[in-house]
Amino acid sequence: MHLVRVKICGVTTPAEARFAADCGADALGLNFYPKSSRFITSDQATRIVRELPPFTAAVGVFVEADDIDVVATAARFGLRGVQTYTADPPRTDFHPAAHIPAFRVNDASSLATIRDFVAATLSAGRPPAAVLVDSFVAGEIGGTGHVAPWELLAGFDPGVPLILAGGLTPENVGDAIRAVRPWGVDVASGVEASPGRKDRGKVRAFVQAVRAAAAELAAENRVSG
Ligand SMILES: O=C(O)c1ccccc1N[C@@H]1O[C@H](COP(=O)(O)O)[C@@H](O)[C@H]1O
């Protein structure tokens, strides 16, 4: 069975979260970056987390956040994972939350940075749970809607699960999965009606497109295996 996990990032209301979970999303992203159009307050996070079904994970998104604040936020909202954006490779492992450091990729040296980071954390005995690979857009951090360089990422094995992000949509996510073969995919703007507001049709179509591509890969594996 070829599984591709789905995270719908930047939900801002309990209804959006519930809908995405009911569509089959494995994880929902709660954005704690104040400059994001998807930023949510603690009150909003509390109400969203309360609405989640028991098997749906909440993942926090943090940009250059203080490690102590990340740990405290993860504990407060029961975050299963923390997705961090930092200028320098992060030093903390954030246990018991699964750490998902995000890397913005534009060329082969970006891949070397990820490999070096994973190798260093593996030898220190605290590897990340996964790495998230996003597109590089000068002057922006994430949630840009720009597609990551799939051709560069094809065959790239960072040594831990790879989550593909950046400009994914219901229309292109199948091609992205076939090209990159990621462990999981993550989308924010590609399933929105407007910044910070999810579009139900797009959320449903995105999860369905991921499941269809994964089933196709599983069938291919059965034939070739
Ligand atoms: O969504 C945001 O506003 C955001 C801000 C700062 C860092 C990360 C952010 N979101 C993450 O960015 C990726 C890619 O987004 P998109 O699909 O290209 O819009 C997404 O996976 C979010 O986790």
The ligand as an SDF file (V2000), in Angstrom:
LIG
                    3D

 23 24  0  0  0  0  0  0  0  0999 V2000
    0.5430   29.7760    5.3310 O   0  0  0  0  0  0  0  0  0  0  0  0
    1.2580   30.7180    5.6820 C   0  0  0  0  0  0  0  0  0  0  0  0
    0.8450   31.8720    5.7080 O   0  0  0  0  0  0  0  0  0  0  0  0
    2.6610   30.4680    6.1240 C   0  0  0  0  0  0  0  0  0  0  0  0
    3.3860   31.5120    6.6250 C   0  0  0  0  0  0  0  0  0  0  0  0
    4.6810   31.3240    7.0480 C   0  0  0  0  0  0  0  0  0  0  0  0
    5.2580   30.0770    6.9820 C   0  0  0  0  0  0  0  0  0  0  0  0
    4.5350   29.0090    6.4770 C   0  0  0  0  0  0  0  0  0  0  0  0
    3.2510   29.1780    6.0280 C   0  0  0  0  0  0  0  0  0  0  0  0
    2.5220   28.1420    5.5030 N   0  0  0  0  0  0  0  0  0  0  0  0
    3.1080   26.9400    5.0470 C   0  0  0  0  0  0  0  0  0  0  0  0
    3.6490   27.1540    3.7450 O   0  0  0  0  0  0  0  0  0  0  0  0
    3.4480   25.9850    2.9710 C   0  0  0  0  0  0  0  0  0  0  0  0
    3.2180   26.3070    1.5180 C   0  0  0  0  0  0  0  0  0  0  0  0
    2.0430   27.0650    1.3700 O   0  0  0  0  0  0  0  0  0  0  0  0
    1.2440   27.1340   -0.0120 P   0  0  0  0  0  0  0  0  0  0  0  0
    0.5000   25.8330   -0.1550 O   0  0  0  0  0  0  0  0  0  0  0  0
    2.2460   27.3510   -1.0890 O   0  0  0  0  0  0  0  0  0  0  0  0
    0.3240   28.2750    0.1480 O   0  0  0  0  0  0  0  0  0  0  0  0
    2.2340   25.2990    3.5480 C   0  0  0  0  0  0  0  0  0  0  0  0
    2.4700   23.9670    3.5250 O   0  0  0  0  0  0  0  0  0  0  0  0
    2.0900   25.8420    4.9370 C   0  0  0  0  0  0  0  0  0  0  0  0
    2.4060   24.8240    5.8690 O   0  0  0  0  0  0  0  0  0  0  0  0
  1  2  2  0
  2  3  1  0
  2  4  1  0
  4  5  1  0
  4  9  2  0
  5  6  2  0
  6  7  1  0
  7  8  2  0
  8  9  1  0
  9 10  1  0
 10 11  1  0
 11 12  1  0
 11 22  1  0
 12 13  1  0
 13 14  1  0
 13 20  1  0
 14 15  1  0
 15 16  1  0
 16 17  2  0
 16 18  1  0
 16 19  1  0
 20 21  1  0
 20 22  1  0
 22 23  1  0
M  END
$$$$
